[in-house]
Amino acid sequence: MAFMVKSMVGGQLKNLTGGLGGEEKSEGEKTPAEAQGMTREEYEEYQRQLVEEKMERDAQFAQRKAERATVRSHFREKYRLPKNETDDNQIQLVGGDVELPKELAKMIEQDNEEEEEKNSVIGQLSNIQNLDLDSLKDKASATLDDLKQSAEKCAVM
């Protein structure tokens, strides 16, 4: 848009002055700043901002890669798989201390809870087919109540 306005107004201005403005560069001889329609200082600032933004994006990307590598290494440890050097390198590239995002930490925590539940006695019993845990609990509590009543009736106790 600015280019169109500049070309229209600039062309009309040249016609009015009769081309008396001194030497002007042709279209092919413009510097990159002039081609963008900026002064040299503005162009340098723009380039500096581009470099800074690229560095920030690269840092964020490296952080995400390290987070993923941390999750993979966690699961490798959990399932006793061999370590991967590229994951270790990605983690060390960021600084070695990678904090997992909240969503990933929740997933790992839930996975650990499920694993603990499966390893418990009740978790093992629930894996047995044709076993009703509710009826087993009811029978156990009834047996305990019977033992308490018989202990109260016993004269020795």
N, C-alpha and C positions, 0 to 999 in steps of 0.2 A: 504494500500500500504506500509506504513512504517512498519507495523507489519510483512508483508511478507519478506521485505528486512532484517529486524532485525532477523527474525527466520532463514532465509537462511544463512546470514553472521554469526550470532551467533552460529549456529550449526556447521558450518565449522571451526570457530575459536576454539570451544571446542575440535573438533577432532584434530586440530594442536597442541594445548597445552596439550592434553592428560587429560583434566579435572583437571588441576592443578590450578586453580584460587582460591582456598579457598572454603569455603562453599557457595553454591548458593541455593537460595530458590526454591522450586518446583513451578510449575505453579499455584497451588492452594493457595500458601502462599504469593502471591504478594499483595502489598498495592494498593489501588485504583489509586494512582498516577503512579505506575509502570505499572499497567494494561493498563493505557491510553498511556503509553510511554512518560511520562513527569517526571520532577523532582518534588519534593514535593512543592517547591515554585511556580512553574508554575501551578501545580494543584490547589493550594490554590487561586492563582490569577484568574484562570479559573472559579472556583466556585464563587468567589466574583463577577466576571463579570456577571455570570448567574443570581445571586441574584439581581444585579443592573438592568439588563435588564428586569427581571420579575417585579420588582417594577415599572419601567417606563411603561411597558405594562399595569399593573394594574391601574396606575394613568390615562393613556390615556383612558382606558376602563371606568373608573369611570367618567371621564369628559364627554365622549360621552353619558353615561347613564343619567348624570345630564342635558345635553343639551336636550335630548329627553324628560325628565321629565318636563323641562321648557316649551317646546312646548305643551306638554299635559296639563300642568296647565294653559297655556295661553288660550287654547281652552275651558278648563273647565270654566274659568272666563268669556269668551266671551259668551258661551251658558248657563251660570248660572247653571252649574252642580256641584255636591258636590265635595269637595277637596279629594285628595287621599293622605293618610299619607306616603305611600311608595315613592311617587314622592317628597314630601317635605323632606323626610329623605335622598334621593339621592342627592338632591340639597344641603342640609346642609352638607353632607358628603364631598363634594368637596370644600366647603367653603362658600356656600350661594350666591356668586356672579358669576353667570354663564352667559357667553356671547354666544349668539347663533352663529352658523356658518353663513356665508354670504348667502348661498343658502336658509337656513331656514328663515332667517330674510327677504329675498326677498319674499318668499312665504307668510309670514304673512303680509307683507306690501301690497302685491297685493290683498290678501284676504280682508284687511281692506279697500283698495280703492274700491274694488267691492262692499263691504257692504255699504260704504258711497254713492256710485253711485246709488245703489238700494233704499236707503232711501231718496234720493232727489226727488223733485217733478217730474222732467223729467224721473227719473228712475221709479217712480210709474206710470206715464203716458205710458211709454213704455210697461208696463205689461198688459195694456188694449188691448184686441184684437180688430181688425178692426179699429185701429187708426194709421193714417199715420202722423208721427211727421214732416216729411219734408213739407208736404202740410200745416200742422198747422203753422209751422214757416214762410212759405211763406205768408200765410194769415195774420199772426200777423205783419210781416214787411210791408205788403201792407197797412194794417190798420193804422199803425204808420205814414207811408208816407202821407196818406190821411189826417190824423189829423194835421200834420205839414203844409200841403198846405192850409188847411182850416183856420188854426190859422194865417197864413200870410195874408190871404184875409180879415180876420175879422178886422174891424176898431176899435173896442173896445180894442183889445189886442194891 
